Amino acid sequence: MSLDEAEEILGGEDPLAILSLTRTSTMEEIKKAYRKAVMTYHPDRNPGKEEWAERMFKKIHAAYVKLGGKA
């Protein structure tokens, strides 16, 4: 995912808020929050809510990319 795609998916939302982080979070904390959120919102772990979970999953990945994570 490119940075432009990430910004489009986020639509102006704060990537730190999506991952429940603060401005002083380290890259290690960002990675940890990303991994935890991905497991929580994975579509396979949310039966009956697959569409919602997929949207959240994409937002989480976009937030991670925007904060400097690798796509």
Backbone as numpy.savetxt, mean C-alpha at the origin, in Angstrom:
# Nx Ny Nz CAx CAy CAz Cx Cy Cz
5.24 -1.41 -11.12 4.40 -0.25 -11.12 5.30 0.99 -11.12
4.97 1.92 -11.99 5.74 3.16 -12.06 5.23 4.15 -11.03
6.01 5.18 -10.79 5.61 6.22 -9.85 4.35 6.93 -10.33
4.24 7.15 -11.64 3.04 7.79 -12.20 1.80 6.93 -11.97
1.92 5.63 -12.17 0.79 4.73 -11.92 0.41 4.74 -10.44
1.40 4.76 -9.58 1.15 4.79 -8.15 0.39 6.05 -7.76
0.81 7.19 -8.30 0.14 8.45 -8.00 -1.30 8.44 -8.50
-1.53 7.84 -9.66 -2.88 7.75 -10.21 -3.78 6.89 -9.31
-3.27 5.77 -8.85 -4.04 4.88 -7.98 -4.35 5.55 -6.65
-3.38 6.27 -6.11 -3.58 6.92 -4.82 -4.54 8.10 -4.91
-4.59 8.75 -6.04 -5.52 9.87 -6.23 -5.40 10.96 -5.17
-4.20 11.26 -4.76 -3.98 12.33 -3.79 -3.99 11.88 -2.34
-4.28 10.61 -2.08 -4.25 10.11 -0.70 -2.82 10.06 -0.19
-2.66 10.25 1.09 -1.35 10.23 1.72 -0.87 8.79 1.88
0.25 8.43 1.24 0.74 7.06 1.35 1.12 6.67 2.77
1.55 7.64 3.57 1.88 7.36 4.97 0.64 6.95 5.75
-0.47 7.62 5.49 -1.72 7.29 6.18 -2.22 5.91 5.78
-2.06 5.56 4.52 -2.51 4.24 4.05 -1.78 3.13 4.79
-0.50 3.34 5.04 0.30 2.33 5.73 0.41 2.58 7.23
-0.34 3.56 7.74 -0.35 3.91 9.17 1.06 4.22 9.68
1.74 5.10 8.97 3.10 5.48 9.32 3.20 6.97 9.61
4.33 7.40 10.15 4.60 8.81 10.38 5.69 9.28 9.43
5.88 10.57 9.37 6.90 11.15 8.48 8.32 10.74 8.86
8.51 10.31 10.09 9.84 9.93 10.55 10.11 8.43 10.40
9.20 7.71 9.75 9.37 6.26 9.59 10.58 5.94 8.72
11.30 4.92 9.13 12.46 4.47 8.37 12.00 3.53 7.25
12.89 3.26 6.32 12.55 2.34 5.23 12.24 0.95 5.77
12.91 0.56 6.83 12.64 -0.74 7.46 11.21 -0.78 8.01
10.79 0.31 8.65 9.42 0.39 9.17 8.40 0.40 8.04
8.74 1.07 6.95 7.85 1.11 5.77 7.68 -0.29 5.21
8.79 -1.02 5.07 8.72 -2.39 4.55 7.88 -3.29 5.45
8.07 -3.16 6.75 7.34 -3.98 7.71 5.83 -3.68 7.63
5.47 -2.40 7.57 4.07 -2.01 7.48 3.46 -2.49 6.16
4.24 -2.41 5.08 3.79 -2.88 3.77 3.49 -4.37 3.81
4.42 -5.15 4.33 4.23 -6.61 4.39 3.01 -6.98 5.22
2.84 -6.30 6.34 1.70 -6.58 7.21 0.38 -6.23 6.51
0.33 -5.07 5.86 -0.89 -4.64 5.18 -1.22 -5.54 3.99
-0.20 -5.97 3.26 -0.42 -6.85 2.11 -1.03 -8.18 2.56
-0.55 -8.70 3.65 -1.11 -9.96 4.16 -2.55 -9.76 4.66
-2.82 -8.64 5.28 -4.16 -8.36 5.80 -5.18 -8.18 4.69
-4.81 -7.45 3.64 -5.75 -7.10 2.58 -5.63 -7.95 1.32
-4.89 -9.04 1.38 -4.78 -9.90 0.20 -6.16 -10.46 -0.15
-6.54 -10.39 -1.44 -7.87 -10.87 -1.84 -8.17 -12.32 -1.43
-7.17 -13.18 -1.42 -7.38 -14.58 -1.03 -7.72 -14.72 0.45
-7.36 -13.73 1.25 -7.63 -13.78 2.70 -8.93 -13.07 3.07
-9.65 -12.57 2.07 -10.89 -11.85 2.32 -12.01 -12.41 1.46
-12.43 -13.64 1.73 -13.49 -14.24 0.92 -14.79 -13.43 1.04
-15.42 -13.24 -0.11 -16.65 -12.46 -0.15 -16.42 -10.97 -0.31
-15.17 -10.54 -0.17 -14.83 -9.12 -0.29 -13.66 -8.95 -1.26
-13.59 -9.81 -2.27 -12.44 -9.82 -3.16 -12.21 -8.49 -3.88
-13.28 -7.86 -4.38 -13.11 -6.60 -5.11 -12.56 -5.50 -4.21
-13.13 -5.38 -3.01 -12.67 -4.39 -2.05 -11.21 -4.67 -1.67
-10.90 -5.92 -1.39 -9.55 -6.30 -0.99 -8.55 -6.02 -2.11
-8.95 -6.26 -3.35 -8.06 -6.00 -4.48 -7.77 -4.51 -4.61
-8.78 -3.66 -4.40 -8.56 -2.21 -4.45 -7.59 -1.78 -3.34
-7.80 -2.31 -2.14 -6.92 -1.98 -1.02 -5.50 -2.48 -1.29
-5.39 -3.68 -1.82 -4.10 -4.28 -2.14 -3.33 -3.38 -3.11
-4.02 -2.88 -4.13 -3.38 -1.98 -5.11 -2.97 -0.66 -4.46
-3.82 -0.11 -3.59 -3.48 1.14 -2.91 -2.25 0.96 -2.03
-2.19 -0.15 -1.34 -1.06 -0.43 -0.46 0.23 -0.52 -1.27
0.17 -1.21 -2.38 1.36 -1.33 -3.23 1.75 0.03 -3.80
0.76 0.81 -4.21 1.04 2.14 -4.75 1.68 3.03 -3.67
1.19 2.94 -2.45 1.76 3.72 -1.35 3.21 3.33 -1.12
3.48 2.04 -1.15 4.84 1.54 -0.95 5.78 2.05 -2.05
5.32 1.99 -3.28 6.14 2.48 -4.40 6.40 3.97 -4.24
5.37 4.72 -3.89 5.54 6.16 -3.74 6.50 6.53 -2.60
6.55 5.70 -1.60 7.46 5.96 -0.47 8.88 5.45 -0.72
9.13 4.93 -1.90 10.48 4.53 -2.24 10.72 3.04 -2.32
9.68 2.25 -2.14 9.82 0.80 -2.26 9.97 0.39 -3.71
10.49 -0.78 -3.92 10.68 -1.26 -5.29 9.39 -1.90 -5.80
9.10 -1.63 -7.04 7.85 -2.10 -7.66 7.84 -3.58 -7.89
